[in-house]
Amino acid sequence: MSKPARTSRRSGIRGGEAASGWLFTAPMIILLGMFLVVPVLMALWVSFSDWGGRGSPFGGNVKFVGFDNYSTLLNGGGLAEQDFGTALRNNAWYVVLVVPIQTALSLLLAVLVNRQILRGRGFFRTSFYFPSVTSSVAITVLWLFLFSSTGAINKLLSFIGINGPNWFNDPSGILHNFLQLFGVTQGPAALTDGSFLGVSWWDWLAGPSVAMTAFILMAVFTTSGTFMLLFIAALQNLSGEVTEAAMMDGANGWQRFWKVTLPQLRPTLFTVLTLGLIGSWQVFDQIYTGTKGAPGKTTLTPAYLSYQSAFNNQEWGQGAAIAFILFVIIVFFTLFQRWVLRERPVSKRRMRPYLTNPASAVALAATATPASTTKSGESR
């Protein structure tokens, strides 16, 4: 068979495979388009319109208002801007505390239950993962009982001489409460006079409220088990040769974990941080079930504010605008996180000790990420 005929036959086979692939994926593409892409585009239009929730958002009485809904939230100078700034501050502190704590705790649990000498590893894995599969509404109701003024948490604190707060009714920030122990009850003029999104810089630095702190503890309690499983799967795929090479170099347990194990967990770490970041910025059901933004709007979040603006206040344009601002925030921090955790070339100064020790060179080569290994294979 001539070469042009073989080429034509291969092209026909590939064309048939491509057509079959599109045929099998067409139902899912249609479903995603109808129930994901189209609603997102409709919400985007609503954010640029004055639609009040009645009739079709594409009706003749609906007007295009441009960026008015966004400007009202970002620099309108009214209650909408102040509420959005308050919600953003509350959620920012929630993210700052939840994401690092749940990531560190899930990694610690994964390392502990992955040890071969631990007996009953299956029991501990199930116990740590169980809160993750429990309904968030049920956990929230349980949390309301545990952290009530006469709940079990305050009872335990009373045993060690601590008078527990009225958790879900205390709007004070924990950093402000800490400063009050040293007699600081008011911030400097530079912080109290200036503001961002209708909230003074002194209030931005108040920390999460006592009520939001209870939600932070709940988030760590319910999500650490899921991320623990991801870290366990990654740890079980690591090669033992790398650890043995590090032990030959005289590295202790902490050095082996920090210099050998953790760099190999970078892809999983990025996944855990990204999922934690997205989930933390989208917190809604706990607030809806628990406090509805109270006390004093210190548990108000952008996701709940979007719902409140649209369904309660019939400000559908502002509600959609909040959702898309939140989307931009999540994308920005995800890309920033990806940039921070990117693969960096090893400097000559750090390479020099490894070039004189073969065992160390093996450890250095084995800790290369899969992405870098794939690129080198493709180049060959």
LUMBA-57829 format. One record per residue (C-alpha): residue in three letters; y, x, z. Coordinates in steps of 0.5 Angstrom, whole numbers, plus 500, padded with zeros to 3 digits. Each point is the difference from the previous one (the first is absolute). Layout:
REM LUMBA-57829
residuo=ala; Y=Y; X=X; Z=Z
...
REM end
This chain:
REM LUMBA-57829
residuo=met; Y=500; X=500; Z=500
residuo=ser; Y=507; X=503; Z=498
residuo=lys; Y=505; X=502; Z=505
residuo=pro; Y=505; X=494; Z=498
residuo=ala; Y=494; X=495; Z=501
residuo=arg; Y=498; X=502; Z=507
residuo=thr; Y=508; X=500; Z=502
residuo=ser; Y=501; X=493; Z=497
residuo=arg; Y=493; X=498; Z=504
residuo=arg; Y=503; X=503; Z=507
residuo=ser; Y=507; X=496; Z=499
residuo=gly; Y=496; X=494; Z=498
residuo=ile; Y=496; X=501; Z=507
residuo=arg; Y=506; X=501; Z=504
residuo=gly; Y=504; X=495; Z=497
residuo=gly; Y=494; X=495; Z=502
residuo=glu; Y=500; X=503; Z=507
residuo=ala; Y=507; X=499; Z=501
residuo=ala; Y=500; X=493; Z=497
residuo=ser; Y=494; X=498; Z=505
residuo=gly; Y=504; X=503; Z=506
residuo=trp; Y=506; X=496; Z=498
residuo=leu; Y=496; X=494; Z=500
residuo=phe; Y=497; X=501; Z=507
residuo=thr; Y=506; X=502; Z=503
residuo=ala; Y=504; X=494; Z=497
residuo=pro; Y=498; X=495; Z=505
residuo=met; Y=503; X=504; Z=506
residuo=ile; Y=506; X=502; Z=496
residuo=ile; Y=502; X=493; Z=498
residuo=leu; Y=499; X=498; Z=508
residuo=leu; Y=504; X=506; Z=502
residuo=gly; Y=505; X=498; Z=495
residuo=met; Y=501; X=493; Z=502
residuo=phe; Y=499; X=501; Z=508
residuo=leu; Y=504; X=506; Z=501
residuo=val; Y=504; X=503; Z=494
residuo=val; Y=503; X=493; Z=498
residuo=pro; Y=502; X=498; Z=508
residuo=val; Y=503; X=507; Z=501
residuo=leu; Y=504; X=499; Z=493
residuo=met; Y=502; X=493; Z=503
residuo=ala; Y=502; X=503; Z=507
residuo=leu; Y=504; X=505; Z=496
residuo=trp; Y=504; X=495; Z=496
residuo=val; Y=501; X=496; Z=507
residuo=ser; Y=503; X=506; Z=503
residuo=phe; Y=505; X=500; Z=495
residuo=ser; Y=502; X=492; Z=500
residuo=asp; Y=502; X=495; Z=505
residuo=trp; Y=494; X=496; Z=500
residuo=gly; Y=500; X=495; Z=506
residuo=gly; Y=492; X=499; Z=500
residuo=arg; Y=501; X=493; Z=497
residuo=gly; Y=497; X=499; Z=493
residuo=ser; Y=498; X=506; Z=495
residuo=pro; Y=504; X=506; Z=501
residuo=phe; Y=501; X=500; Z=492
residuo=gly; Y=503; X=494; Z=500
residuo=gly; Y=507; X=499; Z=497
residuo=asn; Y=504; X=499; Z=507
residuo=val; Y=497; X=507; Z=502
residuo=lys; Y=506; X=505; Z=499
residuo=phe; Y=499; X=508; Z=499
residuo=val; Y=504; X=503; Z=505
residuo=gly; Y=498; X=507; Z=499
residuo=phe; Y=500; X=505; Z=506
residuo=asp; Y=504; X=495; Z=505
residuo=asn; Y=493; X=499; Z=504
residuo=tyr; Y=499; X=507; Z=501
residuo=ser; Y=508; X=502; Z=501
residuo=thr; Y=500; X=494; Z=506
residuo=leu; Y=494; X=504; Z=503
residuo=leu; Y=502; X=507; Z=499
residuo=asn; Y=508; X=499; Z=501
residuo=gly; Y=502; X=493; Z=501
residuo=gly; Y=503; X=501; Z=507
residuo=gly; Y=497; X=494; Z=502
residuo=leu; Y=494; X=497; Z=504
residuo=ala; Y=495; X=501; Z=494
residuo=glu; Y=502; X=508; Z=500
residuo=gln; Y=499; X=500; Z=508
residuo=asp; Y=493; X=497; Z=500
residuo=phe; Y=498; X=504; Z=494
residuo=gly; Y=502; X=507; Z=504
residuo=thr; Y=497; X=497; Z=506
residuo=ala; Y=493; X=499; Z=497
residuo=leu; Y=501; X=507; Z=496
residuo=arg; Y=501; X=503; Z=507
residuo=asn; Y=494; X=497; Z=504
residuo=asn; Y=495; X=501; Z=494
residuo=ala; Y=503; X=507; Z=499
residuo=trp; Y=498; X=502; Z=507
residuo=tyr; Y=493; X=496; Z=500
residuo=val; Y=499; X=505; Z=494
residuo=val; Y=502; X=506; Z=503
residuo=leu; Y=495; X=499; Z=506
residuo=val; Y=494; X=496; Z=497
residuo=val; Y=499; X=504; Z=494
residuo=pro; Y=499; X=507; Z=504
residuo=ile; Y=497; X=497; Z=506
residuo=gln; Y=495; X=496; Z=496
residuo=thr; Y=498; X=506; Z=495
residuo=ala; Y=500; X=505; Z=506
residuo=leu; Y=495; X=496; Z=504
residuo=ser; Y=496; X=498; Z=494
residuo=leu; Y=499; X=507; Z=498
residuo=leu; Y=498; X=502; Z=508
residuo=leu; Y=495; X=494; Z=500
residuo=ala; Y=497; X=502; Z=494
residuo=val; Y=499; X=507; Z=502
residuo=leu; Y=497; X=498; Z=507
residuo=val; Y=495; X=495; Z=497
residuo=asn; Y=498; X=505; Z=494
residuo=arg; Y=497; X=505; Z=505
residuo=gln; Y=493; X=501; Z=499
residuo=ile; Y=499; X=501; Z=508
residuo=leu; Y=503; X=493; Z=501
residuo=arg; Y=495; X=495; Z=502
residuo=gly; Y=501; X=493; Z=498
residuo=arg; Y=505; X=501; Z=495
residuo=gly; Y=498; X=494; Z=496
residuo=phe; Y=502; X=496; Z=507
residuo=phe; Y=507; X=503; Z=500
residuo=arg; Y=501; X=500; Z=493
residuo=thr; Y=499; X=492; Z=500
residuo=ser; Y=504; X=499; Z=507
residuo=phe; Y=506; X=504; Z=497
residuo=tyr; Y=500; X=496; Z=493
residuo=phe; Y=499; X=493; Z=503
residuo=pro; Y=507; X=499; Z=501
residuo=ser; Y=502; X=501; Z=493
residuo=val; Y=495; X=494; Z=498
residuo=thr; Y=503; X=496; Z=505
residuo=ser; Y=505; X=494; Z=498
residuo=ser; Y=507; X=503; Z=500
residuo=val; Y=502; X=493; Z=503
residuo=ala; Y=495; X=500; Z=505
residuo=ile; Y=502; X=507; Z=502
residuo=thr; Y=507; X=498; Z=501
residuo=val; Y=499; X=494; Z=504
residuo=leu; Y=495; X=505; Z=505
residuo=trp; Y=506; X=505; Z=500
residuo=leu; Y=505; X=494; Z=502
residuo=phe; Y=495; X=499; Z=506
residuo=leu; Y=499; X=507; Z=502
residuo=phe; Y=508; X=502; Z=500
residuo=ser; Y=502; X=494; Z=503
residuo=ser; Y=504; X=501; Z=506
residuo=thr; Y=494; X=498; Z=504
residuo=gly; Y=495; X=503; Z=496
residuo=ala; Y=495; X=505; Z=500
residuo=ile; Y=504; X=506; Z=498
residuo=asn; Y=505; X=499; Z=505
residuo=lys; Y=495; X=499; Z=506
residuo=leu; Y=497; X=507; Z=498
residuo=leu; Y=507; X=503; Z=500
residuo=ser; Y=501; X=497; Z=507
residuo=phe; Y=494; X=504; Z=503
residuo=ile; Y=504; X=506; Z=498
residuo=gly; Y=506; X=498; Z=503
residuo=ile; Y=504; X=498; Z=493
residuo=asn; Y=503; X=494; Z=500
residuo=gly; Y=498; X=498; Z=493
residuo=pro; Y=506; X=496; Z=495
residuo=asn; Y=500; X=493; Z=497
residuo=trp; Y=497; X=503; Z=494
residuo=phe; Y=501; X=495; Z=495
residuo=asn; Y=507; X=498; Z=503
residuo=asp; Y=503; X=506; Z=501
residuo=pro; Y=505; X=502; Z=494
residuo=ser; Y=502; X=507; Z=503
residuo=gly; Y=499; X=506; Z=496
residuo=ile; Y=495; X=505; Z=503
residuo=leu; Y=505; X=506; Z=498
residuo=his; Y=506; X=497; Z=503
residuo=asn; Y=495; X=498; Z=507
residuo=phe; Y=498; X=507; Z=500
residuo=leu; Y=508; X=502; Z=500
residuo=gln; Y=501; X=495; Z=505
residuo=leu; Y=496; X=504; Z=505
residuo=phe; Y=505; X=506; Z=499
residuo=gly; Y=506; X=495; Z=501
residuo=val; Y=502; X=500; Z=492
residuo=thr; Y=501; X=492; Z=499
residuo=gln; Y=505; X=501; Z=494
residuo=gly; Y=500; X=504; Z=494
residuo=pro; Y=506; X=505; Z=498
residuo=ala; Y=505; X=497; Z=495
residuo=ala; Y=498; X=503; Z=494
residuo=leu; Y=493; X=496; Z=501
residuo=thr; Y=503; X=494; Z=502
residuo=asp; Y=506; X=499; Z=495
residuo=gly; Y=496; X=502; Z=494
residuo=ser; Y=495; X=495; Z=497
residuo=phe; Y=495; X=500; Z=494
residuo=leu; Y=497; X=493; Z=498
residuo=gly; Y=504; X=496; Z=505
residuo=val; Y=497; X=504; Z=506
residuo=ser; Y=503; X=506; Z=504
residuo=trp; Y=497; X=507; Z=500
residuo=trp; Y=499; X=499; Z=507
residuo=asp; Y=496; X=494; Z=499
residuo=trp; Y=496; X=504; Z=495
residuo=leu; Y=498; X=505; Z=505
residuo=ala; Y=498; X=495; Z=505
residuo=gly; Y=493; X=501; Z=498
residuo=pro; Y=495; X=494; Z=500
residuo=ser; Y=501; X=494; Z=505
residuo=val; Y=495; X=499; Z=505
residuo=ala; Y=497; X=494; Z=496
residuo=met; Y=500; X=504; Z=494
residuo=thr; Y=496; X=506; Z=504
residuo=ala; Y=495; X=495; Z=502
residuo=phe; Y=499; X=498; Z=492
residuo=ile; Y=499; X=508; Z=499
residuo=leu; Y=495; X=501; Z=505
residuo=met; Y=496; X=494; Z=496
residuo=ala; Y=501; X=503; Z=494
residuo=val; Y=497; X=506; Z=502
residuo=phe; Y=494; X=497; Z=503
residuo=thr; Y=498; X=496; Z=494
residuo=thr; Y=501; X=505; Z=495
residuo=ser; Y=497; X=506; Z=502
residuo=gly; Y=493; X=498; Z=499
residuo=thr; Y=501; X=499; Z=493
residuo=phe; Y=503; X=507; Z=499
residuo=met; Y=495; X=503; Z=504
residuo=leu; Y=495; X=498; Z=495
residuo=leu; Y=504; X=503; Z=494
residuo=phe; Y=500; X=507; Z=504
residuo=ile; Y=493; X=499; Z=502
residuo=ala; Y=498; X=500; Z=493
residuo=ala; Y=504; X=505; Z=498
residuo=leu; Y=498; X=505; Z=506
residuo=gln; Y=492; X=498; Z=498
residuo=asn; Y=502; X=503; Z=493
residuo=leu; Y=503; X=507; Z=502
residuo=ser; Y=495; X=506; Z=499
residuo=gly; Y=498; X=503; Z=506
residuo=glu; Y=500; X=507; Z=496
residuo=val; Y=508; X=500; Z=501
residuo=thr; Y=499; X=499; Z=508
residuo=glu; Y=495; X=506; Z=500
residuo=ala; Y=504; X=504; Z=496
residuo=ala; Y=506; X=499; Z=505
residuo=met; Y=495; X=501; Z=506
residuo=met; Y=498; X=507; Z=497
residuo=asp; Y=508; X=502; Z=500
residuo=gly; Y=500; X=498; Z=508
residuo=ala; Y=504; X=493; Z=499
residuo=asn; Y=500; X=496; Z=506
residuo=gly; Y=499; X=492; Z=500
residuo=trp; Y=507; X=499; Z=499
residuo=gln; Y=501; X=505; Z=495
residuo=arg; Y=494; X=497; Z=496
residuo=phe; Y=503; X=493; Z=500
residuo=trp; Y=507; X=502; Z=499
residuo=lys; Y=499; X=505; Z=494
residuo=val; Y=494; X=498; Z=497
residuo=thr; Y=498; X=493; Z=502
residuo=leu; Y=507; X=497; Z=499
residuo=pro; Y=502; X=503; Z=494
residuo=gln; Y=493; X=497; Z=496
residuo=leu; Y=502; X=493; Z=503
residuo=arg; Y=507; X=500; Z=496
residuo=pro; Y=498; X=494; Z=495
residuo=thr; Y=497; X=496; Z=506
residuo=leu; Y=506; X=501; Z=504
residuo=phe; Y=505; X=498; Z=494
residuo=thr; Y=496; X=494; Z=500
residuo=val; Y=500; X=498; Z=507
residuo=leu; Y=507; X=502; Z=500
residuo=thr; Y=502; X=495; Z=494
residuo=leu; Y=496; X=494; Z=503
residuo=gly; Y=503; X=501; Z=506
residuo=leu; Y=507; X=500; Z=498
residuo=ile; Y=499; X=494; Z=495
residuo=gly; Y=497; X=496; Z=506
residuo=ser; Y=505; X=502; Z=505
residuo=trp; Y=506; X=498; Z=495
residuo=gln; Y=497; X=493; Z=499
residuo=val; Y=498; X=498; Z=507
residuo=phe; Y=501; X=493; Z=500
residuo=asp; Y=494; X=496; Z=503
residuo=gln; Y=501; X=503; Z=507
residuo=ile; Y=507; X=498; Z=500
residuo=tyr; Y=499; X=493; Z=497
residuo=thr; Y=495; X=498; Z=505
residuo=gly; Y=503; X=504; Z=506
residuo=thr; Y=507; X=500; Z=501
residuo=lys; Y=503; X=498; Z=493
residuo=gly; Y=506; X=505; Z=501
residuo=ala; Y=501; X=499; Z=507
residuo=pro; Y=503; X=503; Z=505
residuo=gly; Y=507; X=501; Z=498
residuo=lys; Y=497; X=501; Z=493
residuo=thr; Y=497; X=507; Z=502
residuo=thr; Y=493; X=498; Z=497
residuo=leu; Y=503; X=498; Z=493
residuo=thr; Y=497; X=503; Z=494
residuo=pro; Y=502; X=500; Z=493
residuo=ala; Y=494; X=496; Z=498
residuo=tyr; Y=501; X=495; Z=505
residuo=leu; Y=508; X=500; Z=498
residuo=ser; Y=498; X=499; Z=493
residuo=tyr; Y=495; X=494; Z=502
residuo=gln; Y=506; X=497; Z=505
residuo=ser; Y=505; X=500; Z=495
residuo=ala; Y=496; X=497; Z=494
residuo=phe; Y=496; X=495; Z=504
residuo=asn; Y=504; X=498; Z=506
residuo=asn; Y=507; X=501; Z=497
residuo=gln; Y=499; X=499; Z=493
residuo=glu; Y=503; X=506; Z=498
residuo=trp; Y=495; X=502; Z=495
residuo=gly; Y=504; X=505; Z=496
residuo=gln; Y=501; X=504; Z=506
residuo=gly; Y=493; X=499; Z=502
residuo=ala; Y=498; X=503; Z=494
residuo=ala; Y=505; X=505; Z=500
residuo=ile; Y=498; X=503; Z=507
residuo=ala; Y=492; X=500; Z=497
residuo=phe; Y=503; X=504; Z=494
residuo=ile; Y=504; X=505; Z=505
residuo=leu; Y=494; X=501; Z=504
residuo=phe; Y=496; X=501; Z=494
residuo=val; Y=504; X=506; Z=498
residuo=ile; Y=500; X=503; Z=507
residuo=ile; Y=493; X=500; Z=500
residuo=val; Y=499; X=503; Z=493
residuo=phe; Y=506; X=505; Z=502
residuo=phe; Y=496; X=503; Z=506
residuo=thr; Y=493; X=500; Z=497
residuo=leu; Y=503; X=504; Z=495
residuo=phe; Y=503; X=505; Z=505
residuo=gln; Y=494; X=500; Z=504
residuo=arg; Y=496; X=502; Z=493
residuo=trp; Y=505; X=506; Z=499
residuo=val; Y=500; X=502; Z=507
residuo=leu; Y=492; X=500; Z=500
residuo=arg; Y=500; X=503; Z=493
residuo=glu; Y=495; X=507; Z=499
residuo=arg; Y=504; X=506; Z=500
residuo=pro; Y=499; X=507; Z=498
residuo=val; Y=497; X=505; Z=505
residuo=ser; Y=506; X=505; Z=501
residuo=lys; Y=498; X=508; Z=499
residuo=arg; Y=501; X=501; Z=507
residuo=arg; Y=495; X=495; Z=502
residuo=met; Y=495; X=502; Z=495
residuo=arg; Y=500; X=508; Z=502
residuo=pro; Y=496; X=499; Z=507
residuo=tyr; Y=495; X=496; Z=496
residuo=leu; Y=499; X=505; Z=494
residuo=thr; Y=498; X=505; Z=505
residuo=asn; Y=494; X=496; Z=503
residuo=pro; Y=495; X=496; Z=496
residuo=ala; Y=498; X=495; Z=505
residuo=ser; Y=507; X=498; Z=500
residuo=ala; Y=501; X=500; Z=493
residuo=val; Y=494; X=495; Z=500
residuo=ala; Y=504; X=495; Z=505
residuo=leu; Y=506; X=501; Z=496
residuo=ala; Y=497; X=498; Z=493
residuo=ala; Y=496; X=494; Z=503
residuo=thr; Y=506; X=497; Z=504
residuo=ala; Y=503; X=499; Z=493
residuo=thr; Y=501; X=493; Z=498
residuo=pro; Y=496; X=496; Z=495
residuo=ala; Y=506; X=499; Z=496
residuo=ser; Y=501; X=508; Z=499
residuo=thr; Y=492; X=501; Z=499
residuo=thr; Y=500; X=495; Z=494
residuo=lys; Y=506; X=503; Z=497
residuo=ser; Y=497; X=507; Z=500
residuo=gly; Y=494; X=497; Z=497
residuo=glu; Y=504; X=496; Z=494
residuo=ser; Y=503; X=507; Z=499
residuo=arg; Y=494; X=503; Z=499
REM end
